[in-house]
């Protein structure tokens, strides 16, 4: 395993709620310019799932923010990854993609298979179904 730091602050790190020893999913949004400025093709996809956070800024699991004189904000997150995963994340950042972290519930170790790539057409085609499903889940959980 390797440690890799990625640029990630504010909303991209769940409003700085991500802490060392948390697990996150990494999502990337990329702009694939096909040569026609009028036809930008944005795509979002899940890059990695259930990744251990080693550090947020200079804060590790063994340090306390007050010991370092730090506020709760940070601009980098260090993740534990394999060499192949590190290559994928480094490439994603170099493509000027925007990486976002999803904070996982500590008890959630699930893995989603076959997650689709999301673009505008996918959102248009599925938004109503997703909202209806969410509403029906809320009603049944009451």
C-alpha positions in Angstrom: 0.0 0.0 0.0 1.1 3.6 -0.6 0.1 7.0 0.7 -1.1 9.5 -1.9 -2.2 13.1 -1.2 -4.9 14.7 -3.3 -6.1 18.2 -3.4 -9.4 18.3 -1.6 -10.9 21.1 0.5 -14.3 22.5 1.5 -17.3 20.8 -0.1 -15.1 18.3 -1.9 -14.2 16.8 1.5 -17.7 16.9 2.9 -17.3 20.4 4.4 -14.0 19.2 6.1 -15.8 16.5 8.0 -13.4 13.8 6.7 -10.9 12.8 9.4 -8.0 10.4 9.6 -9.1 6.8 9.9 -12.4 7.5 8.0 -13.2 5.6 4.8 -14.3 7.4 1.7 -15.3 6.8 -1.9 -13.6 9.0 -4.5 -15.7 10.4 -7.4 -14.3 12.3 -10.3 -15.9 14.7 -12.8 -14.1 15.3 -16.0 -14.6 17.6 -19.0 -13.8 15.7 -22.2 -13.5 18.5 -24.8 -14.1 16.9 -28.2 -12.7 19.9 -30.1 -16.0 21.7 -30.4 -16.3 24.3 -27.6 -20.1 24.2 -27.9 -20.2 20.5 -27.1 -18.5 19.9 -23.8 -18.9 16.4 -22.5 -18.8 16.3 -18.7 -18.7 12.8 -17.2 -18.8 11.8 -13.5 -17.8 8.4 -12.3 -16.8 6.6 -9.1 -13.0 6.0 -9.2 -12.4 4.2 -5.9 -14.6 2.8 -3.1 -13.9 2.3 0.6 -10.5 4.0 0.8 -8.8 4.6 4.2 -7.9 8.3 5.0 -4.5 8.5 6.5 -4.3 12.2 7.0 -6.2 15.5 6.4 -3.7 18.2 5.8 -0.9 17.6 8.4 -3.3 15.9 10.8 -2.9 12.1 11.2 -4.8 9.8 13.5 -2.0 10.2 16.1 -2.0 14.0 16.1 -4.5 16.4 17.4 -5.4 19.6 15.7 -4.8 21.7 18.8 -1.2 20.2 19.0 -0.5 21.4 15.5 -2.2 24.8 16.0 -4.5 24.0 13.0 -8.0 24.9 12.3 -10.4 22.2 11.1 -9.8 23.2 7.4 -7.3 21.5 5.1 -6.4 21.5 1.5 -5.2 17.9 1.0 -6.3 14.5 2.0 -3.8 11.6 2.1 -5.3 8.2 1.1 -4.0 4.7 1.4 -4.0 3.2 -2.1 -2.3 0.6 -4.2 0.2 1.6 -6.9 -2.4 1.1 -9.6 -5.0 3.2 -7.7 -2.4 5.9 -7.2 -1.8 6.1 -10.9 -5.5 6.4 -11.6 -5.9 9.3 -9.0 -2.8 11.1 -10.3 -4.1 10.8 -13.8 -7.5 12.1 -12.8 -6.0 15.1 -11.1 -3.8 15.9 -14.1 -6.8 15.8 -16.4 -8.1 18.8 -14.5 -10.8 16.7 -13.1 -12.6 17.6 -9.9 -12.3 14.9 -7.2 -14.9 14.7 -4.5 -14.9 12.5 -1.4 -18.0 10.7 -0.1 -17.8 10.0 3.6 -18.8 6.4 4.4 -20.7 5.2 7.4 -18.2 3.4 9.7 -20.2 0.2 9.4 -20.6 0.3 5.6 -18.0 -1.9 3.9 -20.2 -2.6 0.9 -19.0 -2.4 -2.7 -21.2 -1.2 -5.5 -20.6 -3.1 -8.7 -21.1 -1.7 -12.2 -21.7 1.9 -11.2 -22.6 3.8 -14.4 -20.9 6.9 -15.7 -23.1 9.9 -15.2 -23.6 12.6 -17.8 -26.5 15.1 -18.4 -28.5 12.6 -20.4 -28.3 10.0 -17.6 -29.5 12.6 -15.1 -32.4 13.6 -17.4 -33.4 10.0 -17.9 -33.3 8.8 -14.3 -34.0 11.8 -12.0 -37.7 11.2 -11.7 -37.3 7.5 -11.0 -34.6 8.2 -8.4 -36.7 10.8 -6.6 -39.8 8.6 -6.5 -37.7 5.8 -5.1 -36.2 8.1 -2.4 -39.7 9.3 -1.4 -41.1 5.8 -1.2 -38.2 4.7 1.0 -38.9 7.6 3.3 -42.5 6.6 3.6 -41.7 3.0 4.4 -39.1 3.9 7.0 -41.6 5.9 9.1 
